[in-house]
Amino acid sequence: MPTTEANGITLNYVLEGPDTGELVVLINGLADDLGTWDSQIPAIHKAGYKTLRYDNRGIGRSSKPPGSYTAVLLADDLRALIVVLKVEAFHLMGVSMGGMIAQSYALKYPNGPPSLPTNGPKLLSLSLCCTYAQPTTFCSRMFDLWADMARRMSVQDVMRDVTLWAFTVPFFRTRTDELQEVEEAMAKLDMPLDAYLAQLNVIQKFDTTSALDSLRAAEQTLGRLPPNRVLVLAGKVDILIPVMLSRELAEKIEGSQFVTVKGGHGCMWEFPNDFNKAYIGFLTEVGKESKT
């Protein structure tokens, strides 16, 4: 996998798929590397799209500089990466923490007004999966606990706990081989404590409620996208980032679509076919609208 210098750090990335297809950029969640999307990549490529995925700073083969990270900082990393790669237009999808980075990207680097040329890479659509506009007291308490657990136990122990929140009860009962694979991957997670806490700060401090309210008041969609080009997707039984928070996010974004799929916070792994069908269906509709 290639690496490149962007925004003062090294970013590890994979750019692959049909050369003639539109580009889909995928952003991982907390403590997840670019392998997050292994169950989505074949379906997205089969649908005719090219993909770019990468390790956020703090994970995988990307740099792990000290300091508390923010969603805006990680959005700046993405902007630098796509500029280095000379991307002209792309669809953006982020899951969990990645959905927060995606919001920050669209808010900081919006498309220009329709009457003027786009200033920089053009955002074709935005998908925000299993995420929120702010954590609220419930999530904040959980994240504070994760920080304490990471310091007193280990990052790997935190991820064992996250597994319980991410998958449904039937997954634990009937898909024992897959569960073992997940737990082995969590046990082998190579993420230093400082890097984990730096990424955790992103979801602890994230809050776009005022920015989204301003956009709604101005009758604009997020990132100045045309109507129906913003998707908010959630697992129907997500208890890690409760579904109501994703629904509230959708309500704050004028013209967005809200969709639920089977599963909880780990729906993209537990029920990849449902997740992929919903996302590719959205991309297909966006493509139809762009041709009319």
Protein Blocks (a to p, Z undefined) as FASTA:
>chain_A
ZZddeehiacddddedjfkbccddddddehiafklmmmmmmmmmmnopacdddddehiaj
bdcdedjddfklmmmmmmmmmmmnopabdcdddehjlmmmmmmmmmmmccddfkbccedj
ddfbdcdehiafbebjmlmmmmmmmmmmmmmmcmklmmmmmmmmmpcfklmmmmmmlmmm
mmmmmmmoccdfklmmmmmmmmmmgccklmmmmmmmnopaehiiaehiaccdddfklckl
gfklmmmmmmmmghiacdddeddfklmmmmmmlmmmmmmmmmmmmmmmmmZZ
